[in-house]
Amino acid sequence: MDDLESFVRSGLASPNKCHRLPGSGVDLTRFKPSPIITRASNSPVFLLVARLLWDKGVGEYVEAARAIKSLYPLASFRLLGFLDVDNPSAVSRKQIQKWTSEGIIEYLGSTTDVRPYFIDSDCVVLPSFYGEGVPRTLLEAAATMRPIITTDSPGCRDTVIDGVTGYLCRPKDSSDLAKKMVDFIKLPPEAKSQMGINGRKRIETEFDEKIVINEYCALINSMV
C-alpha cells in the first residue's frame, strides 16, 4: 500500500489507472492451519525466518532475546535462513556462532520447507527495516495459524492487524520489540490461539493465492 501511495503522490501513476494486488498470495492447500503446541507459558518459542541480513532486523531480534532471557530463561529464540555471505549486510557465520555459544539463539540452518518450523513455534517474528514488499514468510506463518510480530514499516505492516493477528513494533527498536514479545508471552493460551485463528481467517479472505491469480486475470482481461 505504501508504494502505491508513493507512486500516486509523486505523479508516477494516476490513481484511476493503478491497482494494488495483495502480494503473491499463499497456497492454502500447502500451508494448513495447525494449533499452537501446548507448552508452559514461561517457555515460548519465537522464530525468525529470513535471509540472515542485519537489515532484516536480526540484530534487534537478538538484543530483544537477550533482554527477555533475563525474565524468561526458558524462552527459545530461533533463526532459520541461509547465510548470504556475498551481501554487504550479511550477518557472519562467526557472529551466529557467538550468539549460539552465548545461549541466546538457536540457529536452525536453512531449509526448503518451512512448514515444520512454523508448526514447532508459537510466534513468528520479522523485525525488518529492509525495503520489503509483503513478506511471504509472514503470510505463510499466518496461514499456519501463527501470530506474527513485525515492524510498523512498509510491506511488513500489511501482514498484521495490530493486537488482533499479532503485534507491530517500531523499526530498529529492540526495546519495543522485546515489549511486544513479552506482551505475547503474557497472553493466556486461548488468546494466543485466537490470534492465530484470526490470522488464518485474514489470509483466507485477503491473501489466498487464488484471489491474487483471479485479480491478475481480471486486470489482464480488462486490458485486452
Backbone as CSV, one residue per row, in Angstrom:
resi,resn,N_x,N_y,N_z,CA_x,CA_y,CA_z,C_x,C_y,C_z
1,MET,0.828,-1.201,0.000,0.000,0.000,0.000,0.867,1.258,0.000
2,ASP,1.980,1.237,0.751,2.854,2.417,0.830,3.439,2.772,-0.532
3,ASP,3.863,1.762,-1.303,4.444,2.015,-2.620,3.409,2.627,-3.556
4,LEU,2.197,2.096,-3.527,1.132,2.631,-4.381,0.877,4.099,-4.055
5,GLU,0.785,4.422,-2.768,0.549,5.814,-2.371,1.704,6.711,-2.782
6,SER,2.931,6.193,-2.702,4.105,6.980,-3.103,4.091,7.261,-4.599
7,PHE,3.724,6.251,-5.401,3.675,6.430,-6.849,2.629,7.469,-7.232
8,VAL,1.471,7.401,-6.591,0.398,8.354,-6.884,0.794,9.759,-6.434
9,ARG,1.343,9.854,-5.227,1.718,11.158,-4.667,2.802,11.844,-5.499
10,SER,3.726,11.049,-6.052,4.831,11.622,-6.824,4.469,11.865,-8.281
11,GLY,3.269,11.433,-8.675,2.830,11.650,-10.044,3.289,10.586,-11.020
12,LEU,3.892,9.497,-10.517,4.343,8.415,-11.389,3.184,7.567,-11.891
13,ALA,2.068,7.617,-11.166,0.901,6.824,-11.567,-0.366,7.613,-11.271
14,SER,-1.361,7.417,-12.120,-2.654,8.055,-11.907,-3.501,7.145,-11.015
15,PRO,-4.183,7.713,-10.022,-4.952,6.865,-9.106,-6.025,6.019,-9.772
16,ASN,-6.525,6.474,-10.922,-7.561,5.697,-11.614,-6.986,4.719,-12.630
17,LYS,-5.643,4.634,-12.675,-5.001,3.705,-13.605,-4.070,2.723,-12.901
18,CYS,-4.213,2.597,-11.606,-3.364,1.649,-10.890,-4.202,0.873,-9.879
19,HIS,-3.741,-0.303,-9.579,-4.458,-1.205,-8.673,-3.436,-2.014,-7.889
20,ARG,-3.642,-2.136,-6.606,-2.707,-2.873,-5.762,-3.177,-4.305,-5.570
21,LEU,-2.254,-5.249,-5.787,-2.529,-6.657,-5.534,-1.905,-7.062,-4.201
22,PRO,-2.537,-7.981,-3.473,-2.050,-8.338,-2.130,-0.867,-9.306,-2.150
23,GLY,0.270,-8.839,-2.656,1.451,-9.690,-2.697,1.281,-10.808,-3.704
24,SER,2.031,-11.894,-3.500,1.956,-13.028,-4.424,0.982,-14.086,-3.942
25,GLY,0.444,-13.899,-2.746,-0.537,-14.840,-2.224,0.100,-16.075,-1.604
26,VAL,-0.740,-16.887,-0.983,-0.285,-18.090,-0.287,-1.106,-19.287,-0.760
27,ASP,-0.420,-20.398,-0.956,-1.088,-21.650,-1.305,-1.670,-22.259,-0.033
28,LEU,-2.974,-22.112,0.145,-3.607,-22.548,1.390,-3.799,-24.060,1.466
29,THR,-3.561,-24.760,0.364,-3.583,-26.221,0.436,-2.241,-26.751,0.938
30,ARG,-1.210,-25.932,0.809,0.135,-26.327,1.283,0.372,-25.849,2.710
31,PHE,-0.044,-24.624,2.984,0.120,-24.061,4.335,-1.215,-24.173,5.055
32,LYS,-1.329,-25.212,5.856,-2.586,-25.541,6.516,-2.568,-25.093,7.976
33,PRO,-3.746,-24.789,8.528,-3.805,-24.365,9.939,-3.357,-25.482,10.869
34,SER,-2.569,-25.103,11.866,-2.085,-26.072,12.855,-2.124,-25.397,14.221
35,PRO,-2.868,-25.956,15.189,-2.970,-25.327,16.511,-1.597,-25.155,17.170
36,ILE,-1.467,-24.089,17.937,-0.225,-23.856,18.675,-0.004,-24.985,19.670
37,ILE,1.216,-25.466,19.736,1.569,-26.568,20.638,1.389,-26.128,22.090
38,THR,0.816,-27.000,22.900,0.643,-26.702,24.319,1.975,-26.874,25.043
39,ARG,2.438,-25.820,25.689,3.667,-25.881,26.480,3.577,-24.865,27.603
40,ALA,4.505,-24.908,28.531,4.495,-23.993,29.671,4.558,-22.547,29.175
41,SER,3.819,-21.669,29.845,3.737,-20.270,29.410,5.077,-19.551,29.508
42,ASN,5.991,-20.071,30.342,7.295,-19.405,30.512,8.356,-19.964,29.563
43,SER,7.939,-20.802,28.608,8.911,-21.366,27.665,8.429,-21.237,26.214
44,PRO,8.084,-20.018,25.781,7.600,-19.821,24.404,8.723,-20.020,23.392
45,VAL,8.337,-20.313,22.173,9.291,-20.470,21.078,9.018,-19.406,20.025
46,PHE,9.980,-18.519,19.824,9.897,-17.489,18.788,10.777,-17.925,17.614
47,LEU,10.352,-17.551,16.410,11.074,-17.958,15.203,11.196,-16.790,14.247
48,LEU,12.409,-16.545,13.765,12.648,-15.574,12.698,13.090,-16.349,11.466
49,VAL,12.371,-16.172,10.362,12.696,-16.836,9.094,13.043,-15.765,8.070
50,ALA,14.284,-15.772,7.601,14.711,-14.758,6.625,16.141,-15.045,6.189
51,ARG,16.548,-14.399,5.118,17.984,-14.341,4.848,18.611,-13.609,6.021
52,LEU,19.726,-14.081,6.476,20.297,-13.515,7.704,21.098,-12.253,7.376
53,LEU,20.354,-11.156,7.269,20.893,-9.836,6.982,20.585,-8.916,8.158
54,TRP,21.482,-7.999,8.430,21.225,-7.032,9.501,19.964,-6.227,9.194
55,ASP,19.732,-5.927,7.897,18.564,-5.143,7.502,17.244,-5.849,7.817
56,LYS,17.294,-7.160,7.995,16.094,-7.924,8.335,15.770,-7.850,9.827
57,GLY,16.582,-7.094,10.573,16.319,-6.921,11.996,16.862,-8.051,12.856
58,VAL,17.838,-8.790,12.324,18.400,-9.906,13.087,19.052,-9.406,14.374
59,GLY,19.770,-8.286,14.294,20.418,-7.732,15.498,19.407,-7.330,16.547
60,GLU,18.316,-6.697,16.123,17.266,-6.285,17.059,16.598,-7.511,17.692
61,TYR,16.422,-8.545,16.908,15.836,-9.798,17.405,16.715,-10.396,18.504
62,VAL,18.022,-10.404,18.263,18.943,-10.978,19.250,18.982,-10.124,20.517
63,GLU,19.002,-8.804,20.358,19.011,-7.929,21.539,17.728,-8.083,22.346
64,ALA,16.606,-8.195,21.671,15.332,-8.417,22.366,15.358,-9.762,23.077
65,ALA,15.906,-10.771,22.412,16.007,-12.104,23.018,16.865,-12.067,24.276
66,ARG,17.958,-11.342,24.207,18.856,-11.238,25.372,18.122,-10.613,26.556
67,ALA,17.331,-9.570,26.288,16.582,-8.905,27.366,15.515,-9.830,27.942
68,ILE,14.818,-10.557,27.069,13.737,-11.428,27.524,14.274,-12.625,28.283
69,LYS,15.453,-13.106,27.894,16.057,-14.258,28.565,16.288,-13.989,30.057
70,SER,16.490,-12.719,30.415,16.702,-12.387,31.830,15.415,-12.530,32.627
71,LEU,14.278,-12.449,31.929,12.965,-12.585,32.575,12.397,-13.987,32.417
72,TYR,12.631,-14.554,31.234,12.094,-15.878,30.906,13.241,-16.749,30.383
73,PRO,14.032,-17.324,31.271,15.223,-18.082,30.854,14.915,-19.267,29.945
74,LEU,13.686,-19.787,30.019,13.333,-20.964,29.224,12.783,-20.617,27.841
75,ALA,12.654,-19.337,27.562,12.176,-18.922,26.242,13.204,-19.289,25.177
76,SER,12.710,-19.673,23.990,13.593,-20.042,22.880,13.462,-19.040,21.737
77,PHE,14.601,-18.723,21.147,14.648,-17.765,20.044,15.422,-18.411,18.902
78,ARG,14.708,-18.729,17.843,15.294,-19.489,16.747,15.470,-18.640,15.500
79,LEU,16.529,-18.956,14.761,16.809,-18.308,13.479,16.834,-19.374,12.399
80,LEU,16.100,-19.138,11.324,16.077,-20.064,10.198,16.322,-19.274,8.923
81,GLY,17.377,-19.619,8.202,17.667,-18.916,6.957,19.114,-19.083,6.573
82,PHE,19.394,-18.892,5.279,20.773,-19.106,4.847,21.621,-17.863,5.078
83,LEU,22.915,-18.115,5.258,23.876,-17.035,5.466,24.314,-16.513,4.107
84,ASP,23.909,-15.295,3.785,24.167,-14.684,2.483,25.537,-14.006,2.510
85,VAL,26.589,-14.794,2.343,27.944,-14.290,2.561,28.361,-13.226,1.557
86,ASP,27.684,-13.168,0.407,28.076,-12.196,-0.615,27.388,-10.842,-0.453
87,ASN,26.500,-10.737,0.530,25.771,-9.493,0.735,26.476,-8.638,1.787
88,PRO,26.711,-7.341,1.512,27.399,-6.496,2.498,26.649,-6.358,3.818
89,SER,25.334,-6.653,3.810,24.539,-6.574,5.035,24.423,-7.921,5.742
90,ALA,25.191,-8.909,5.274,25.064,-10.260,5.818,25.600,-10.354,7.245
91,VAL,24.906,-11.134,8.062,25.406,-11.491,9.385,26.412,-12.618,9.184
92,SER,27.573,-12.510,9.771,28.624,-13.501,9.549,28.343,-14.798,10.295
93,ARG,28.900,-15.877,9.806,28.783,-17.167,10.488,29.421,-17.094,11.876
94,LYS,30.526,-16.342,11.970,31.195,-16.190,13.262,30.274,-15.528,14.278
95,GLN,29.514,-14.531,13.837,28.577,-13.847,14.740,27.457,-14.785,15.171
96,ILE,26.942,-15.574,14.242,25.908,-16.551,14.576,26.424,-17.537,15.615
97,GLN,27.643,-18.015,15.420,28.243,-18.970,16.362,28.419,-18.347,17.748
98,LYS,28.756,-17.062,17.774,28.922,-16.369,19.051,27.600,-16.304,19.803
99,TRP,26.523,-15.936,19.100,25.194,-15.871,19.737,24.744,-17.244,20.213
100,THR,25.037,-18.252,19.410,24.656,-19.616,19.773,25.411,-20.072,21.018
101,SER,26.707,-19.800,21.043,27.528,-20.175,22.201,27.077,-19.453,23.460
102,GLU,26.601,-18.235,23.269,26.115,-17.435,24.395,24.794,-17.971,24.935
103,GLY,24.128,-18.807,24.137,22.851,-19.375,24.562,21.663,-18.472,24.301
104,ILE,21.860,-17.451,23.456,20.779,-16.506,23.175,19.853,-17.037,22.086
105,ILE,20.432,-17.585,21.044,19.614,-18.060,19.926,19.977,-19.492,19.558
106,GLU,19.056,-20.119,18.822,19.311,-21.408,18.193,19.315,-21.170,16.687
107,TYR,20.414,-21.529,16.038,20.460,-21.385,14.585,20.091,-22.715,13.956
108,LEU,19.036,-22.716,13.126,18.488,-23.939,12.556,18.997,-24.231,11.151
109,GLY,19.879,-23.371,10.632,20.348,-23.561,9.270,19.328,-23.063,8.262
110,SER,19.337,-23.650,7.064,18.377,-23.272,6.027,17.557,-24.493,5.650
111,THR,16.477,-24.264,4.912,15.568,-25.354,4.566,14.820,-25.031,3.286
112,THR,14.289,-26.051,2.656,13.414,-25.854,1.501,11.948,-25.995,1.891
113,ASP,11.688,-26.295,3.159,10.306,-26.464,3.635,10.187,-25.879,5.041
114,VAL,9.582,-24.702,5.132,9.494,-24.003,6.420,8.352,-24.499,7.298
115,ARG,7.454,-25.292,6.733,6.237,-25.654,7.457,6.489,-26.325,8.816
116,PRO,7.369,-27.297,8.918,7.576,-27.917,10.237,8.108,-26.936,11.281
117,TYR,8.859,-25.950,10.832,9.431,-24.964,11.757,8.360,-23.995,12.249
118,PHE,7.430,-23.633,11.367,6.296,-22.823,11.816,5.483,-23.589,12.864
119,ILE,5.202,-24.843,12.573,4.370,-25.652,13.466,5.017,-25.813,14.843
120,ASP,6.349,-25.861,14.875,7.063,-26.040,16.144,7.355,-24.717,16.838
121,SER,6.740,-23.630,16.386,6.934,-22.320,17.020,5.604,-21.815,17.569
122,ASP,5.693,-20.803,18.438,4.492,-20.167,18.986,4.194,-18.842,18.304
123,CYS,5.243,-18.177,17.838,5.098,-16.829,17.274,6.229,-16.606,16.286
124,VAL,5.907,-16.040,15.122,6.913,-15.769,14.100,7.218,-14.271,14.081
125,VAL,8.495,-13.945,14.107,8.949,-12.558,14.271,9.788,-12.137,13.061
126,LEU,9.530,-10.934,12.547,10.373,-10.355,11.499,10.505,-8.854,11.748
127,PRO,11.567,-8.439,12.460,11.735,-7.010,12.777,12.464,-6.243,11.670
128,SER,12.065,-6.482,10.437,12.783,-5.966,9.278,12.624,-4.463,9.102
129,PHE,13.706,-3.811,8.670,13.624,-2.432,8.192,14.185,-2.374,6.770
130,TYR,14.244,-3.529,6.152,14.634,-3.729,4.758,13.493,-3.216,3.869
131,GLY,13.783,-2.915,2.618,12.733,-2.458,1.705,11.869,-3.620,1.257
132,GLU,10.980,-4.057,2.119,10.170,-5.240,1.864,9.020,-4.948,0.891
133,GLY,8.569,-6.021,0.226,7.266,-5.996,-0.413,6.289,-6.388,0.686
134,VAL,5.507,-7.434,0.441,4.715,-8.028,1.513,5.406,-9.346,1.837
135,PRO,6.067,-9.456,2.993,6.896,-10.637,3.276,6.096,-11.942,3.219
136,ARG,6.478,-12.794,2.304,5.757,-14.042,2.090,5.844,-14.946,3.318
137,THR,6.993,-14.930,3.989,7.134,-15.804,5.164,6.097,-15.471,6.236
138,LEU,5.770,-14.185,6.380,4.780,-13.801,7.387,3.380,-14.255,6.977
139,LEU,3.073,-14.161,5.686,1.780,-14.636,5.214,1.662,-16.151,5.403
140,GLU,2.745,-16.852,5.115,2.747,-18.309,5.286,2.614,-18.691,6.758
141,ALA,3.284,-17.927,7.623,3.176,-18.185,9.065,1.744,-17.979,9.540
142,ALA,1.123,-16.898,9.093,-0.265,-16.628,9.478,-1.196,-17.706,8.944
143,ALA,-0.921,-18.198,7.736,-1.734,-19.264,7.167,-1.637,-20.535,8.007
144,THR,-0.494,-20.704,8.682,-0.283,-21.854,9.557,-0.894,-21.619,10.931
145,MET,-1.499,-20.452,11.110,-2.164,-20.075,12.362,-1.165,-19.648,13.436
146,ARG,-0.084,-18.998,12.996,0.879,-18.478,13.955,0.764,-16.960,14.052
147,PRO,0.622,-16.426,15.272,0.665,-14.975,15.452,2.005,-14.423,14.949
148,ILE,1.984,-13.159,14.582,3.153,-12.514,13.986,3.518,-11.262,14.781
149,ILE,4.812,-11.026,14.911,5.305,-9.736,15.403,6.251,-9.198,14.335
150,THR,5.948,-8.009,13.827,6.792,-7.411,12.807,6.777,-5.898,12.966
151,THR,7.530,-5.224,12.120,7.694,-3.781,12.262,6.580,-3.000,11.575
152,ASP,6.315,-1.836,12.125,5.344,-0.917,11.540,6.048,-0.146,10.422
153,SER,6.357,-0.871,9.342,7.079,-0.298,8.213,6.466,-0.828,6.921
154,PRO,6.736,-0.171,5.781,6.115,-0.577,4.521,6.257,-2.065,4.241
155,GLY,5.172,-2.669,3.791,5.182,-4.091,3.480,4.890,-4.941,4.691
156,CYS,5.710,-4.794,5.724,5.535,-5.594,6.939,4.192,-5.304,7.610
157,ARG,3.837,-4.020,7.701,2.611,-3.662,8.425,1.357,-4.201,7.740
158,ASP,1.464,-4.519,6.440,0.306,-5.051,5.713,-0.057,-6.459,6.158
159,THR,0.862,-7.139,6.835,0.642,-8.542,7.193,-0.033,-8.732,8.545
160,VAL,-0.161,-7.662,9.319,-0.653,-7.781,10.696,-1.747,-6.767,10.985
161,ILE,-2.779,-7.209,11.681,-3.719,-6.280,12.321,-3.281,-6.226,13.778
162,ASP,-2.741,-5.086,14.184,-2.102,-4.959,15.491,-3.070,-5.307,16.619
163,GLY,-2.635,-6.246,17.463,-3.445,-6.659,18.595,-4.503,-7.692,18.261
164,VAL,-4.658,-7.997,16.965,-5.694,-8.951,16.529,-5.065,-10.223,15.958
165,THR,-4.104,-10.050,15.052,-3.411,-11.205,14.474,-1.949,-11.263,14.914
166,GLY,-1.543,-10.289,15.700,-0.160,-10.199,16.165,0.110,-8.794,16.669
167,TYR,1.372,-8.386,16.602,1.744,-7.054,17.087,2.687,-6.366,16.114
168,LEU,2.601,-5.035,16.083,3.552,-4.211,15.352,4.478,-3.525,16.339
169,CYS,5.757,-3.429,15.972,6.723,-2.726,16.817,7.440,-1.668,15.983
170,ARG,8.126,-0.780,16.647,8.861,0.264,15.943,10.102,-0.328,15.270
171,PRO,10.410,0.107,14.038,11.622,-0.385,13.366,12.887,0.037,14.111
172,LYS,13.897,-0.817,14.075,15.214,-0.547,14.663,15.129,-0.270,16.163
173,ASP,14.159,-0.860,16.838,13.947,-0.603,18.265,13.794,-1.934,18.995
174,SER,14.926,-2.455,19.484,14.906,-3.761,20.132,14.109,-3.734,21.436
175,SER,14.063,-2.585,22.105,13.300,-2.487,23.357,11.810,-2.615,23.095
176,ASP,11.330,-1.944,22.040,9.916,-2.041,21.707,9.581,-3.447,21.209
177,LEU,10.489,-4.045,20.466,10.296,-5.425,20.020,10.194,-6.357,21.229
178,ALA,11.091,-6.186,22.186,11.058,-7.022,23.393,9.743,-6.842,24.146
179,LYS,9.262,-5.605,24.211,7.995,-5.346,24.899,6.845,-6.109,24.235
180,LYS,6.797,-6.077,22.899,5.720,-6.762,22.191,5.835,-8.279,22.349
181,MET,7.051,-8.769,22.414,7.241,-10.205,22.610,6.820,-10.626,24.021
182,VAL,7.102,-9.777,24.995,6.652,-10.050,26.363,5.128,-9.967,26.451
183,ASP,4.546,-8.984,25.744,3.076,-8.896,25.701,2.490,-10.209,25.190
184,PHE,3.139,-10.780,24.180,2.665,-12.062,23.645,2.808,-13.174,24.682
185,ILE,3.952,-13.217,25.340,4.188,-14.261,26.344,3.115,-14.224,27.425
186,LYS,2.722,-13.025,27.810,1.770,-12.864,28.918,0.324,-13.199,28.531
187,LEU,0.054,-13.333,27.245,-1.307,-13.677,26.837,-1.670,-15.083,27.334
188,PRO,-2.909,-15.295,27.759,-3.345,-16.651,28.089,-3.373,-17.504,26.820
189,PRO,-3.259,-18.825,26.962,-3.202,-19.717,25.793,-4.354,-19.509,24.804
190,GLU,-5.563,-19.293,25.330,-6.706,-19.136,24.424,-6.598,-17.856,23.597
191,ALA,-5.971,-16.808,24.155,-5.795,-15.554,23.409,-4.751,-15.729,22.307
192,LYS,-3.695,-16.473,22.601,-2.682,-16.764,21.576,-3.310,-17.558,20.437
193,SER,-4.106,-18.555,20.805,-4.770,-19.368,19.791,-5.719,-18.530,18.944
194,GLN,-6.437,-17.607,19.582,-7.382,-16.764,18.850,-6.651,-15.851,17.881
195,MET,-5.472,-15.345,18.268,-4.664,-14.542,17.350,-4.341,-15.359,16.100
196,GLY,-3.946,-16.608,16.325,-3.619,-17.469,15.195,-4.818,-17.728,14.309
197,ILE,-5.969,-17.961,14.916,-7.210,-18.182,14.154,-7.557,-16.935,13.353
198,ASN,-7.444,-15.766,13.981,-7.732,-14.501,13.288,-6.814,-14.321,12.078
199,GLY,-5.543,-14.654,12.280,-4.585,-14.515,11.192,-4.915,-15.423,10.020
200,ARG,-5.266,-16.671,10.312,-5.623,-17.619,9.255,-6.846,-17.128,8.478
201,LYS,-7.859,-16.652,9.198,-9.070,-16.159,8.532,-8.744,-14.993,7.603
202,ARG,-7.847,-14.122,8.047,-7.486,-12.972,7.215,-6.747,-13.427,5.940
203,ILE,-5.866,-14.399,6.086,-5.173,-14.918,4.909,-6.175,-15.519,3.927
204,GLU,-7.145,-16.234,4.454,-8.153,-16.869,3.594,-8.965,-15.845,2.802
205,THR,-9.245,-14.704,3.413,-10.108,-13.714,2.761,-9.346,-12.672,1.943
206,GLU,-8.044,-12.481,2.228,-7.299,-11.415,1.561,-6.068,-11.874,0.795
207,PHE,-5.442,-12.973,1.207,-4.139,-13.331,0.653,-4.074,-14.731,0.041
208,ASP,-5.201,-15.402,-0.080,-5.241,-16.689,-0.781,-4.725,-16.473,-2.205
209,GLU,-3.784,-17.328,-2.653,-3.212,-17.114,-3.990,-4.265,-17.190,-5.093
210,LYS,-5.363,-17.888,-4.842,-6.444,-17.941,-5.834,-7.052,-16.556,-6.046
211,ILE,-7.163,-15.790,-4.950,-7.681,-14.417,-5.052,-6.735,-13.571,-5.890
212,VAL,-5.423,-13.708,-5.620,-4.416,-12.924,-6.340,-4.419,-13.281,-7.824
213,ILE,-4.447,-14.573,-8.130,-4.445,-15.018,-9.529,-5.690,-14.518,-10.256
214,ASN,-6.836,-14.595,-9.599,-8.081,-14.114,-10.217,-8.016,-12.615,-10.491
215,GLU,-7.387,-11.866,-9.571,-7.265,-10.420,-9.792,-6.340,-10.123,-10.961
216,TYR,-5.241,-10.866,-11.063,-4.346,-10.709,-12.213,-5.110,-10.973,-13.510
217,CYS,-5.844,-12.084,-13.539,-6.583,-12.446,-14.748,-7.617,-11.384,-15.109
218,ALA,-8.302,-10.866,-14.094,-9.310,-9.840,-14.332,-8.696,-8.575,-14.911
219,LEU,-7.532,-8.185,-14.389,-6.846,-6.989,-14.890,-6.374,-7.187,-16.319
220,ILE,-5.806,-8.368,-16.597,-5.340,-8.644,-17.959,-6.510,-8.644,-18.941
221,ASN,-7.601,-9.290,-18.545,-8.787,-9.328,-19.413,-9.350,-7.936,-19.677
222,SER,-9.275,-7.072,-18.646,-9.808,-5.718,-18.817,-8.958,-4.901,-19.796
223,MET,-7.685,-5.272,-19.937,-6.800,-4.531,-20.836,-6.853,-5.050,-22.271
224,VAL,-7.259,-6.304,-22.436,-7.305,-6.856,-23.786,-8.748,-6.898,-24.318
